[in-house]
Structures are given as structure tokens and as C-alpha cells.
Amino acid sequence: MLNSCLRLAFRPPLLLLCASACIAAAQAPPPIVLHAARLLQIDTGTLLQPGEVLVEGDRIRAVGTSVDHPQNAKIIDLGDTTLLPGLIDAHVHLFLHPGAEDLQTVEESVPMRTLLAEQAAKADLLAGFTAERDMGTEGAGSADTAIRDAINQGLIPGPRMRISGNAIDIVGGHEDAIGFNPAQHVLSNADYANSAEQIVEVMRAQHKEGSDFAKIYETGPDRMVDGILHTPYQYTAAQLTAAVEEAHRLGARVGVHAMGEPGTLYAAQAGVASIDHATQLSDETMRLMREKHIPAVPTFTIFEYFAQHAASPVAAAREQALLNYKIAEFKKQIAAGIPFAVGSDVGPFPHGTQARELELMVRYGMKPLAVLQADLIEGARLLGWETQIGQLKPGYFADVIAVPGNPLEDITAVEHVSFVMKSGEAVRQ
């Protein structure tokens, strides 16, 4: 090929261009054909049998029961599995691990927490999560910018990341250093903002440090009284609206931690991107969520983990009561037809195990296809990558996983990922 290029080069510039093109072609990785017993088209629920994906570079070029097999293609036969797009977790904490959250954020240095976050990102990727939204570093500031950028530069393995830096909180609010000796001036795990003006100021500083979106604590602390959730709001609808407007100016979005009313209503009125936890939603809140297409992110897995790993029987009973309340409310939310995305709140429980979130959403009332669509289509939209990830379609990034069996019949298949490809590179096989 190089000789033919040289013969066509009548002038030195053409010679250089042709030689460069030939060298690039010689160095380009060969196409890859993934073959499996099944392939699930997420948008329609159609199951192709068998299923094949042609990958060229970092993109999908063709999908079907049979695709073109270029002469130099590498064939990967994944056997009796189902091909799916890489999973999306819309609520993770790379900078947390199992154990006392308040102590680890005080006792562990930011460099140590960053090293642990690198390992967490790798574990999530190997579990099949090729895209995630990190919902606050819990006191590590903009260290997640370094993790995201290192992943993007190929320095460390990990999912595609949308990151927020610290969450935003009021003084004495959720995740503030309550209970410590005041004389020690223990820092909050979030950035303080007590007014609309301060919210905007903090968002601008975080954006300067590399944040993709803002995470705001809208409710807390939570308590169950006579079987009803009580969860004070932290910001008014007007204050949240100021945050949403500033995010729009920055080309960003706002996600809120909001357990219940009236904070969830204020968040919906402001037009946030997502309402995370969403344990209690009024009829008016759900109407607005449908109208504005604001997804709830239930995060069942963390509630289950806290109930099963409570420090005492009394605490376990309290956590279980909250989970039971959440399950009943979730069924009402499904009936109301609000949109959902999938986020696990992984971090306080082990990274790489969060596919259980999909299983729990099915257990508590959703159909497997609906949960997969919430995870992949709604998740891609929430992360702002709806034309790039979340489906196996030509032109999309080659983020592909393989799971045993048929996830439409048994959603727990997503907890047993056997193959992971991100951007056309097989990272687990």
C-alpha cells in the first residue's frame, strides 16, 4: 500500500500526506465482530437471535443478527450470552467505601481517598458500568476532576464520568459535621451555600474546578413518625430555580438529594435534572415530573444495605421501616407514570456490586425491560449522552457488555457480567 502511495505522489506535500495516511492505516486496530446467542435492542425490547456487533475504532458500525465480517476483523464469540449496552449508574460515590462515612472523610487524606476512588472506578467498570454520575466527593472537593480526566486520558481504567465535586449544602444541613466537638471545627462534607447568591457563587467555583453538574442537598435529616416520612427542606423553590438557571448558563445541570415533601416539590418546580432518592412524592410533584420529564432515581440498594448492616437491632428496625415505606411509595410512583433513572448510591456499600439496583427495581414493581430502559435510555439522557451511549446502534460508542441468559426473563443476569467493552476496547473478557 505504501509503494502505491509513493507512485501517486507528484509533489513532496502529497508524498507526506500519502505516507502519513498509509502509516495511520497500518497502525489502526482491526475491526472487531462480537457474536453472541442474543442481542437486546433496548428501545424496542426486540431480542435478536443471534446477535452481532461490528466495532471499528471506538464506535459501533453495524448491529444485527449478522453483520459484515471484514477480512481483517477479530471475531469474539461470546457464546450463550446476551449483548447489552454498557450499564449506567446515575448515582455513585467514588470517594466513599464501606465503613463510617463521617470518620473516613475526616481520617483519610484526600490523596488516599483519590487512590481508593481510582480502585472504585475500576471495580465499577469491570462490573459492566461504562458510564456513571458521581454525586459528590463527600469532602474531597474537586478531586473527582482528576479521576475523570485520568480516565479520559487513558491513564486509569474507569467509566465515562459526569462529576460534581462537593455537594452543596446549608450550614447544619445534611452531611454537615454534626455531632463532632465544635471546638475542633470539623469541616463539612459539602460546600456551604445559605442563599441563592451563595449557591451561584459556589457553582461558579466548582465549574472553574471542572465540575460537569451541581449536586444539591435539598432535604434532611429524615425521620419516620407514626409510619410517615418527615424530611425538612433546605432550599426554597426560588433558590433551586436560581441554581437551575445558573447551571443552564454554564451548560450544566442540577441533581438533588431529595427524600420527600416539600423539598421534592420545590425541586420539581425548579426544573432540576433528577430527584434522587425520591422516597416521598406528592401527586403534584409527580405531575410536574411527568410534565417536565424529571426522573426519579430511587437508590434502593443503599437503603437495603443500611437495613441489613445497621449497628443495632433498633437501628435495623428503623432502617427497615424506611425501606418498607419507600417500597410502598415506589409502587404509587410506577402507577403514576413518572420517569425513572437507575442509581444505586454505591460507595457506602462495595463498588462493583451495584447491579443489584436493577434487581430491586424489578422486585418492587417494574418490568425488566422498563428497568433496562430506565438505566440505559433515561440514564444516557440524564448524563447528556443520549446520542452516544445507552443503545447498541451504529455511530454510538462501542460500550458493550455480555450477560448470561436472557435479562428480560431474569434481570439478575446483569449482576453476572462476563464481558465488558468500552470505546471498542475489551476490558474484561
PEQUI-V78812 format. One record per backbone hydrogen bond with DSSP energy under -1.0 kcal/mol. CO is the residue of the C=O (numbers start at 0). NH is the residue of the N-H. Records with the same first field share a line. If there is no record, write none. Layout:
CO = NH, NH
//
This chain:
0 = 4
1 = 5
2 = 6
3 = 7
10 = 14
11 = 15
12 = 16
13 = 17
14 = 18
15 = 19
16 = 20
17 = 21
18 = 22
19 = 23
20 = 24
21 = 25
22 = 26
23 = 27
30 = 73
31 = 54
32 = 75
33 = 52
34 = 77
35 = 50
37 = 82
38 = 47
40 = 44
45 = 40
47 = 38
50 = 35
51 = 63
52 = 33
53 = 60, 61
54 = 31
55 = 58
57 = 397
58 = 55
59 = 394
61 = 53
63 = 51
69 = 72
73 = 32
75 = 34
78 = 36, 80
79 = 404
80 = 37
81 = 402
82 = 39
83 = 400
86 = 129, 130
88 = 132
90 = 344
91 = 134
92 = 95
99 = 103
100 = 104
102 = 106
103 = 107
108 = 112
109 = 113
110 = 114
111 = 115
112 = 116
113 = 117
114 = 118
115 = 119
116 = 120
117 = 121
118 = 122
119 = 123
120 = 124
121 = 125
122 = 126
123 = 128
124 = 127
127 = 86
129 = 159
130 = 88
131 = 161
132 = 91
133 = 135
139 = 142
141 = 144
142 = 146
143 = 147
144 = 148
145 = 149
146 = 150
147 = 151
148 = 152
149 = 154
150 = 153
159 = 131
161 = 133
162 = 211, 212
164 = 136
166 = 190
167 = 216
168 = 192
169 = 172
172 = 175
174 = 188
175 = 177
180 = 183
181 = 184
188 = 138
190 = 168
194 = 198
195 = 199
196 = 200
197 = 201
198 = 202
199 = 203
200 = 204
201 = 205
202 = 206
203 = 207
204 = 208
205 = 210
206 = 209
213 = 254
214 = 167
215 = 256
217 = 233
222 = 229
224 = 227
227 = 224
229 = 222
231 = 219
235 = 239
236 = 240
237 = 241
238 = 242
239 = 243
240 = 244
241 = 245
242 = 246
243 = 247
244 = 248
245 = 249
246 = 251
247 = 250
252 = 213
253 = 272
254 = 215
255 = 275
256 = 217, 218
257 = 277
258 = 279
259 = 263
261 = 265
262 = 266
263 = 267
264 = 268
265 = 269
266 = 271
273 = 255
274 = 296
275 = 257
281 = 285
282 = 286
283 = 287
284 = 288
285 = 289
286 = 290
287 = 291
288 = 293
294 = 274
295 = 340
296 = 276
299 = 303
300 = 304
301 = 305
302 = 306
303 = 307
304 = 308
311 = 315
312 = 316
313 = 317
314 = 318
315 = 319
316 = 320
317 = 321
318 = 322
319 = 323
320 = 324
321 = 325
322 = 326
323 = 327
324 = 328
325 = 329
326 = 330
327 = 331
328 = 332
329 = 333
330 = 334
331 = 335
332 = 337
333 = 336
338 = 295
341 = 89
345 = 92
348 = 346
349 = 352
352 = 355
353 = 356
354 = 357, 358
355 = 359
356 = 360
357 = 361
358 = 362
359 = 363
360 = 365
361 = 364
366 = 370
367 = 371
368 = 372
369 = 373
370 = 374
371 = 375
372 = 376, 377
375 = 379
376 = 380
377 = 381
378 = 382
379 = 384
384 = 387, 388
387 = 396
390 = 392
392 = 395
395 = 59
396 = 398
397 = 423
398 = 85
399 = 420
400 = 83
401 = 417, 418
402 = 81
405 = 408, 409
409 = 412
410 = 413
411 = 414
412 = 415
418 = 401
419 = 426, 427
420 = 399
421 = 424
424 = 421
427 = 419
//
